[in-house]
Amino acid sequence: MTDLHIKVLGQPQVTLHNKAVTGFGTAKTEALFYFLAVTGQPQTREVLADLFWGEMDEGKAKRNLTKSLSTLRKLVDPFLEIERQSVAFKSDASVQLDTKLFQTHIESDDKNAQLNVLKRAIDLYQGDFLDGIYVKDSLPFEEWMLNQREHYRELMLDGLENLVTQYIHQGDYDNGITYANRLLELDPWRESAHRQMMTMLARNGQRNAALAQYETCRQLLDEEFGVEPTAETTALYKRLKTADAPPPHNLPPQSDAFIGRETELQQLVADLENNSCRMLTLVGPGGVGKTRLALQGATRFTDPKNLTGVTNFQGGIYLIALAGLVEDDTLGKPAGYAELLISTITNTLQMTASGSTSPLNALITQLQKAGPTLLVLDNFEYFIEEAHLLDRLLQQAPNLKLLVTSRERLNLRQEWVLELTGLTYPSTDALGSTTTNPEKYSAVALFMERARQVRGDYALGDDELPDVIKICRLVDGTPLALELAASLRRLSTCAEIAAGIEANLDFLSSSLRNLPVRHRSLRAMFEHSWSLLQPEEQDGLRRLSVFRGGFQQEAAKDVADAARPVLASLIDKSLLRHSPSGRYHIHELLRQYAAEKLAQNPPEQEATFNRHSRYYATFLQQRGGEYQEAEHTKVLSELSAEADNIRAGWQHAIGSEQNATVADINQYWYLGRFEQAAGLYHKSLAALRAPSPTWDRGLDLHQQGFLAYQQGDYSTAHRRLTESLSVLAAAGDPLYAARSNVLLGMVAYSRGEWDEATRLLSQSHKDLEALGESRYRGYALSTLGLTLHATGQ
């Protein structure tokens, strides 16, 4: 609980336990308190005396300081540390200082909560720093106070401008105008604020007020500085005067609701309004909603309310649909694609070229003559090799901006990138907290909206929510997959849909006639992406399908022969994701598709799975050594990340009778999945059809005995461990033979067989000591101690 509140932004105020603190006595004593609180650092008495009583001799100044400190001690003693040489203010959880909160909120980098955080900061600013405070004959303090006042005032002005920008991006012009007025009250000559106000007034249907705002700005600058508004402000004014009609465009009307992507839409609009951004590429896998977002963003600039921003496309906004041009792959030459791209743009813009001019030069000439123009190039992945043409257009047509959708980056110098992934959905852990409002997650909301299209009476019940979340998770929030899944709700339950997706890649499909062929099923979508890959990329993706739950770069190279350039290319083409932790991830449904491709080449499939099993066997051996060297936390974290790969490698090793690989799974115990491990060990022993005195089999028996012991199955544990002793002895492995003896002693202790336990544990401890082993020797000593205690020794 906060006990002391200190307010210094505006007229200062101090409250302790909700009661006003008064009685400072003198202005210097009160100012001393604020100085100590705001600086938050220990101050020497010499500095404080000079700060407030510098005009006096040293002795008198220090006596005045002592008197002021005595007054402060009576008022707020628990919050001061007054020492012989220094004084400090104790700022902890029981103190709330408005400047500290203000600066924290203003400088917050939480993009998701930025608007609310900025509002809280601005609400804290009730006026200039220490407004109304004057301390006579204290010039050093006066200078410090003025510096602080300027500092917090600048933070306030920047915070207000950022807040207004946020409101503009959200289209909330009423609130934006309110805060812009406050900004201009504090700084009437801030041209950027006048431009913001002009933009919002015009978009709010108050064009005359927007024009009047320019005149206000012009008069203020002339009266105060004798200058005219900048070219940027004047250009905006001219656009306002001429922006009567929306720009020409060919954007198709959207028949369905736009769900989710609010943050991405704001970013798209902001980027296109940024003069520095000439080309914005929306990058993401097929079906993620790139086209829908691009159209939604471009349509914003056709709305009369939005015609007065920094960017105004009076030259036109044109959708250039590229997907249907080459889906039949009939054009085999790069030159053909280049000509097709230019002619498609030219035809869409209804331009004509003269016979003596090349189509590209004619297009450039027309774009140079046109006003600001936005081209929306949809599905540009077909024309990646022709990206250099866009570079030339941008260089020679300064009024041109490009909004591109593509499954891979264009890698041009001018390119700004907005990456799209799936829509949001709740985790399984959050299930209980989502039942009241599950549709706040955009993936759930989209599924519900599309399900209502096929079943108008559909309402999401609590019993179906887990299945809907499972559907969202299985398709990773991909909009196309969610729409395909929702279309099945007419005849199937959500549980049946989830099970179908899990079992069969071909389950999600649609017969809608107005869907592109490549979007009528997940398989068609994946086939389309596959066809755009180079052979080495197809090879890499195919072999990467053996991984489960992600993988590291080293594993990709060793198992799939996928080097860094291949991984980078697959990321650029939205087929892999690279997390901040360094792991690579492939969407599970895409992994299933790639696994089918791998299965078409059985020798390659077998070789890749064998490398995968051996890689994780080696991985376990290495981590086991680190674990024994007390790197427990690190090892457990790495094992947890690779659990799915370890399990998959183990299962393949069992099926292909790779006994040495199976044996290395002992480190898997540390994940604590004993029940799962026991089941796989039963399979591994069954796979070893003919018992033989080999080290592999002995270690298998030892490990199964350990697992049985962990599960309390002491009879099975005793049987397996006894057998492992004879096999390991025949194999000449005294280390694991001694370890088996330790486990047999632990089994005997658990069964109350004290004498047997004492004998086995004592002998195995000696054997392990001679071998220099520490971990199992620790097990032996601790269990031996328990045995002796149980027998009164």
N, C-alpha and C positions, 0 to 999 in steps of 0.2 A: 504494500500500500504506500502511495506517495504521501509524505507528510508535509514537505515544503515545496510550494509552488513559487517560482520566480518568473515574472513577466517583465521583459525589458524591450520588447518590440512594440513601440507605442509608449504611452505614459506608464512608467514602471509601477509594478504592484507586487507585493510579497504577502503570501498567506501561509500560516503554519497551523496545521490541524483545522483547516477551513476558517481560520480567524486571521484578519488582516494584521500584519506586523507593522507597527508604527513606533514612534519614540526614538528615531535615529538621532534626534537632537540637532545635528548640523547637516548641511548639505554635503560636506566632505565625508562625514561618517557614512551617510547613505551611499555616496558615490564609491567609497572604499568597499562597501559590501558588494555592490554590483561588479566592480572590477575583479574582486577575488572570485566571485561566482562565475563570471563569463570566461576569464582566463583559465580557471581550473588548474592552475599550476602554483607550486610554492613560490612565494615572493619574499625576498629579503626585506628586512625592516628598512635598510638604507634606501632601497628602490621605492618603497611605499612612501617613506618620509619625503623623498625628493619629488615624487609624483604629485603629492597634494600640498606639501608645505615647503616647496623648494625656495620660496622667497625668504624664509626664516633661517636663522643659524641652525646648525645640526642638532644641538642639544634641545632647543625649543621644538624643532620639527619632530624629534623622536618622542618628546613628552606629549605632544598633541596626538601622535600616532597611538601611543599607549592609551591615552584617554579614549580615543575612538574605538580601539580594540576592546577596551573594557565595556563600552556601551554595547558593542556587537555581541560580546560574550553573554551579556544579560538577555539579549533578544534571541539569539540563535546558537547558543553555546555548543549543542551536540554536533553542529555542522562545521565547526572551525577547529583547526589544529594550530594553536598559537604557541610557538616555540620561542626560545630566547633569541634566535637569530632569524627566524623566518615565520611566515604566516601562510596557511593554505586553507582552501575551502574543500571540504570532504563531499565530493559529488558521487552519490551512489543511487541505488534503486529507490531510495526514499526521497529523492530530490527530482523535481521536474523543472528544467530550465528551457524556456520557449525557444531561445536561439539554437540550442542543441537539437531539439526536435525539428525545428524549421530547416536547418541545414541538412539533417539526415533525410528528411522527406524530399527536399529539393534535389538532392544528389542521388536519390534512389535509382538503381538500374533495373528495378522490377518492371519490365515492359508490360506485363499483363495487368498490373495494378497502377500504372503510371498516372492515369487521370485522377483517380481517387486520392492517390498519394499527393499529387500536386495541389489538389483542392484543400487537403488537410494542411499543407504547408502554408498556402496563401491565407487560409483562415487564421493562422497563427500571427500573421503580420498585421498588427493593428495600428501601425504607424512607424515613424522613424525610430531607430535605436535610441533608447533613453530620451524620448521626446519630452521636452520640458525641463530636463535636468541642466542646471547651470552651476558651475563651481567657480567661485571667485578666486583669482590669483592662483590658478592651477593649470597653467598653459600646457604642460606635458599630458595631463589627464584629458584636457580639452582636445588635443591633437589625437590622442588614442581614441576618444569617443567619436570624433568625426571620421576617422578611418574605419572604425567598426560600422558606423552609420552608412557610409558609402558602400562597404562590403555587403551588408545585408540588403541594402536597397537594390544593388545590382543583381543579387541572387533573386530578389523578389521580381524584378523586371524580367529577367530571363525565365523564371518560373511561370509568370503570367503569359509570356509569349509562347512558351511551350504548351501551356494548357490550352490557349486559344487554338494553336495548331492542332491539338488533339480533337477539339470540338469541330474544327473544320473538316478533319478527316472523317469524323463520324456523321457529319451533316447536321450537327446540333447547333444551328446558327443562333438561336435565341440565347442559349447559355454562352456561346462564344462571344456574342456582342456585349453581353453583360461584363464579362471579364476583360474584353478589349477596352471598354470604357474605363474600367479601373486602371488598366495599364496606361492609357493616355492621360488620366488624371495625374499619375505619378511622373510621367515623362511625355509631355505634349509634343515634343519634337522628334519622337521615335518614328521614323518613316515606315519601318517594317510593320509597326502596329497600325498605322494608317492604311497600309495596303491590306492587312488582314481585315480591318473594318470595312473597307471598300468591297472586298471580295464577299464577305458574309452578308452585308446589306444587299448587294446585288442578287446573291443566290437566295436571299430571303424575300425576293420580290420587291425590294425597295431601291430600284435603280437610281432614282432621283436623289435619294439620300446618299447613295454611294458616290454619285458625282459631286454632291455638296461636300462630302468628306474630303475629297481631293482638294477642293477650294479652301477648306479649313486648313488642311496641311500646308498648302502653298502660302497662305497668309501668315501662318505661324513661323514658317521658315524664313520668309521675307522680313518680317518684323524683328525676329530675334537675331538672324545671322546674315540677312541680305542675300540669300541664295534661293535658287529654284529647286523644286523636287528633283530627285535623281531620274535618270532615263527609265529605270525599271518602274518607278511609280507613274511616270508620265505615260509609259506604254500601256500600263494597266488602265489608266484613265481613258486612253484612246480606244481600247478594246471595249470598255464599258459603253462608250458612246455609240459604237457600231454593232454591238452584239444583240441585235434584235431577233435574228433568226437562228435556229439551231443549225449546226453544220450538216452538209449532205452526208448520208451514210447508207450502207446496205446491210446493216446489222439485222438479223432475223429476230422477230419477237420471241420471247421465251414463254412457253406455255405452262411450265411447272415452276413451283416455288424454289427460290434459291435458299438452301439450308446450309448453315454452318459457314465456315471460311470468312467470318467477319474480320478477323485480324488480317488475313491474307488480302482481303479486298481493300481494306484501308491502306495496307502497304503498297498494293498495286497502284492505287489512285495517287498516293503520295509520291511514288517513284515517277509516274508519268508527269506529275506536276513539277517535278524537280528539273530545273534547266540542265543539270549535269547528266541526267539520264537520257540517252538517245535511243537505247535499245534495252528492253526488258524481256527476259526469257523465262517463261513458266516451265519448269522442268519437273518431270515426275513420270512414274510408270504408266502404262496404259490403263485407262479406266479410273484414274485418280481424280478427274474433274478439271483438267487444265482448260479445255475449251469452254466449259461452262463458266469458270471464273473469269477467263479473258473476255467473254461476251458481257458478263455482268459489269466488269470494270469499264470496258469501252462504252457501254450504254450510259454510264454515268456522265460521260462527256457530251451526250446528245440531249440531256435534260436541260431545259432553259434555266433552271435554278443553278446549274453548274457551269454556265458558259463564261464565267467571269473570273476564273482562277488564273494562276500563273500561266497555265497552258490552255490554249483555246484553239481547237482544231477546226478553224474556219475553212481550211482547204479540204476537209472531209475526213471521215472515218470509214475505212473499208476493210471488210473481212475478205481475206484471200484464202479460200479453202483448198488445201493442197492434197488431202488424203485421197480423194476420189480420182485424182489425175493419174496415179501410177500404181494403184493397187493390183492391177493385172500384170505389172512388171513387164510391159511390152517394150519399154524404152530401154535399150541396153547401153547406150553410149552416154558418157557424162555430158557431152556437148548437147545431146538431145534434152537432157534434164535442164541444163542452163537455159536453153531457148524456151523450153516449156514454162519455166519459172517466170521469165521476163514477159512472155506473151500472156500468161495468166494474169499477172499484175496489170499489164497494159490494158487488157480486155476488161478487167474488173473496173478500172478507173475510166473506161470508155475513151481511151486515148488512141490516136492514130499516128503512125510514123510515116514520114516522107520516104520516098524510094531511095534517096541518097544517104539516109542516116540509118545507122544500126538501131535495132529495137532498144537496146540498152541506153544508147546516147539519147534517143528520142524520149525515153522514160525519164532520164535524168533532167533533160531540158524542161519537160512538163512539170516535174516536181519542183524545180527551181522557180518556176513562174507561179506555182500554186501557193496558197497561204499555208500555215501550219497544218500538216497532214499526219494522220495516224494510220498505219497499215497494220492490221492484225493478221499475221501469217500463222495459220493454224496447221498443226502436224508437220512441222518443218523437218522432222527426222528423215523424211523421204529425200530431202535436198541438202543434207549436211555438206556434201562435197561442193555445193554451190554457195556456201556461206560467204565466200569472198565477194560475191556480187552484192550482198547486203553491205559489206564494208565500203564498197565503192559508192553505193547509193547514199550512205550516211555521210561520207566525206564530201560529196559533191552536191548534196541537197540539204542545206542547213536547216530547212524548215521541216524536215522529215523526222518522225519518230516511229519506232517499230515495237510492236507487242507480239512476241513470238511464243508459240507453244511447241514443245518438243520433248521427246523422250530422252534426249541427250543435249548437253550443252553445245553451243556453237563455237565456243572458244575464240571469240573475237575480242579485241581490246575494248570495244565500246560496250560490251555485254554486261548488263546487270542481271543477276539470277535470283529468282524466287522459287525455292524448292518446295514441292508439294508432296505430302505423305497422306496417309489415311485420315479420315475424320476421327474425332475423339470418341472414346467409349470407356465405360468404367472398368476398373480392374475387378477381378473376382473378390478381392479383399474388401472393395468398397461397396459390395452388393447391398449390404444392409442399409447403408446411408443413401442409396439411390432410389429406393422404392417410392419415395414421395414425389420426386421429380426426375424420372429417368431421361426425359426428353431434353434436359439441359445438355446432354451429350449429343453432339451433332450426328454421329453415326446412328444412334438409337432413333433420333428424330427423323432422319432420312428414311430409315427402314419403316417406321410407323406411317409416315406420310405416303410412301409408295404402297404399303400394305392396304391402306384405306382406299387407294385407287382401285384395287381389285376386290376388296371387301369393305364396302362403305360402313358396315356396322362394327368394324374391327376396333377393339380397344385393348390396350396392353394390360393384362392382369399380373398380379404379383407372382402367380405360379409360372407365367411364361417369361418373366423378366430374365431369369438365369439363362434360358435358351436363346433369347434375343442377344444378350451380352456375348454368349458363346459364338453366335453367328458373326457378330461384329469382330470378335477376336480372331476367328478363323480366317476371315477375309481382310483382317488388319485395317478395318474401317474404309476399305476401298469403295467409293461410291457406286461404280458400275456393278461390282459384285453384290453390294447391298440391294441395289435395285433388282437385279436378277433374282436374288433370294426372296425379296418381298413379293415378287410376282408369283411365286409358288404358294403364297399364303392362302390363295383361294381354295386349294384342295389339300394342303398339307399343314400339319401343326409346326410350330417353331422347333419343337424337339426333333421332328422328322427332317426338317430342313437342315438343322445343324448336323444331324447324323449323316445325311446324304452328302453334305459338303466334305465332311471328314473322310468319308469312304470313297468318294468318286469325284475326280476332277471334272467329269462331264455332267455332273449333277446340275450345275447352274447353267441354264441356257434360256433363251427367249425366242419366241416366234414373231415378235413385233416387226412389222414390215418397214417401219421408218427408223429402225436402228441400222447403222452400218454393219456389214457382215462381220467385221473384225470385233464388234461389240456384242454379238448375239450369244456369245458363250465365253467363259474363261479360257477354254482351250483355243478358241479362235483368236482371242486377244494375245495369248502367249505365242501362238503360231506366228502371228504378225510380228511380235517383238523378236522372235527367233530368226525370222527371215531377214531382219535388218542387221544381224550380227556378222562380223568377219569370222572366218573359219577358226582362228585361234581363240576368239571370244566364245564361240560355240563349244569348242573343246574344253575351255576352262569352266564355263558354266555347267556343262554336262557333268564333269568330274567333281565339281564343288557340291553337287547334290548329295554326296555321301555324308556331308557334315550335318549334324543336328544341333540346333541351339546356337549357331554361330561358330566362328573360328577366328584364329589369329593369322597374321600374314605368313608366319613361318610354316604353320600347318598347311596353308593353301599351297605353298611352294612345294613342300615335301610330299604331300598326298596327291594333289591335283595338278602339279606342275604348272600352277597359275602364278606367274610372277607379278610383281607390283604393277607394271604397265597394263596387264590384262585386268587386274582388279580395279585399277583406276578407270579404265575404259568402261567396265561393267557398272561402276558407280555413276559415271557420266551418263550412261544410258538407262539409269534408274532401275537397274536389275539387282544391284547390291546396295546396302546401306552401311556406312562406316560410323560407328558410335564413338563418342569422345573417349571411351575406355580403350579404344584400339581394336575392338572386335568388329568383324564383318558379319552381316546378317543377310539372309535371303528369305523372301516371303515364303511361307510354308507351301502354299499352293503352287507357286512358281518352282519351288524345289521339287515338288512331286512331278511337275511337267518335265523338268530337266532330268529327273531320275528315270523317267520313261525313255528319254533320248539315250541315256547311258545304257539302259537295258537292251537297246537295239544292237549293242556291240558287246556280247557276253564276255569275250576275253578281256576287253578294256574294263568292263564292269568288275570282273573278278580281281584284276590286278589293282584297280583303284581301291576296292574294299580291303584288299590285303594290306596295301600301304597304309590305309586308315587305321586298321587294327594294330599294325606294328608301331605306327607313330604314337598312338595313345598308350600302348604297352610301355614304350620307352619313356613317355611322359610320366607314367605312374611310377616307374622305377626311379626316375630322377626326383620326383616330388617325395617319394618315400624316404630317400636319403636326406632331403632337406627337413622332412618332418622329424626324423630322428635327431637332427641337429638343432631342434627346438624352434624351427621356423614354422610354428603351428598355424598361426593366423594367416600368414601368406599362403601356405600350402592349402589350407581349408578353403580359402577364397578361390584359388585357382581350380581346385577340384570341383567346387560348386559350379563355377562357370562352365566347366567342361563335362558336367555330369552326363548330359545327353550323348555327347560324343563317346565317352567312356563306355556307356551302356551299349551303344550301337556297335562299337568296335568289339566289345566282349561277345555280343550275340553273334556277330559274324565269325569271330574266332572259334566259338563253340561249333557253329554249323559247318565250318571248314576244317575242324579238327586241328587247329593251330594251338597245340597244347602249351607251348612255351608262352604264347601270348595270353592264354587263359590264366596261367599261373601268376602272371604279374598283376592280377586284379586285386591282390591283397591290400593295396593302398586304397581301394575303393571303400573299405570299411570306414574310413575316417569321415565319409559323408554321412554315416549313420543310417544308411538304407539297408539294414540287415535282412529284412524280409525279402526285399527285391533281390539282394545278392544271393540269398540261399536258394531261391528258385532257379537262378541261372547256374548256380553250382550243381544242382541236381542234373540240369541239362548237360553240363560239362562232363560230369562223371558218366552219364549215360552214353555220351559220345565216344568215350574211351572204352570201346567194346571189349577189348582183351586186356585184362589187368596185367601189368608188367612192372618189374621193380625199377622204374625210372624216376629220375628226379622230378620230372613234370607231374607225374601221378602222385608222388609223395607229397609235393607241395599242395596239389589240389586237395588231397585228403586232410592235410594240416589246416588249410584254410576253411574247409567245410566244417572241421571240428571246432574251429574258433567261432564260426558263425552259429553253430548249434549251441555252443556254450553261451554266447551272447543272448540267445533266445530262450535259454533255460531248459533246453532239451539235452540233459546231461547224459542220458543213455546213448543217444546218437553221437554226442561229442566224444564220449569215451571210446566208442567203437571206431570212429573215424581216426582219432588221434593214435590209438593203439596200432591200427593198420599203417598209419603214416610213419610211425617209428621204424617198423621193419623195412618199409620201402626206402625211406631216407637213409637208413643205415646201409642198405645194400647199394645205394647210389653214392655212398661215401660223403654224405653231407652232415658233419657233426653239429653245425650251427642250427639247422632246422630240426634235427633230431632233439637237441637240447631244448629248443623252443617248444616242441611238441610235449616234452616232458613237463615243462612249466605249465602248459595248459592242462595236462592230465592232473597235475597237482592241484590246480585251481578247481577242476571238476571234482576231485576227491574232497577238497575242503567244502565245496557247495553241497556235497552229499553227506557230510558229517563223518567222513572216513579220515579221522585225524592222523592216525599212524601212517597211512599210505600217503596222505598229503605231505606230512613232515619229511618222509623219505624222498619223495619225488622232488619236492621244492628244494631241499638241502642239496641233493646231488646236482640238479640242473643249475642251481646258483653257482656251484663250484665250476661246472663245465663252462658256463657262459663267462664267468670271470676269467677263466683261462683263455677264452676266445676273444676277450675284449669287447663283448657285447653289453650294452647298457640298458636298453629299453625292456627286454624280457627279464633281465636280471632284476630290474626294479619291480616287475610284476611278481617275481618269485619271492623277493624279500618282503614286500608288503603283505602278500598272502601268507607267507610263513609266519610273520608276526601275528596276523589274525588267528592262525591255527594255534600258535603257542598260547595266545591269550585265552582262546576258547577252552584249552585244556589246563588252564590254571598255571601255566609256566611263564 
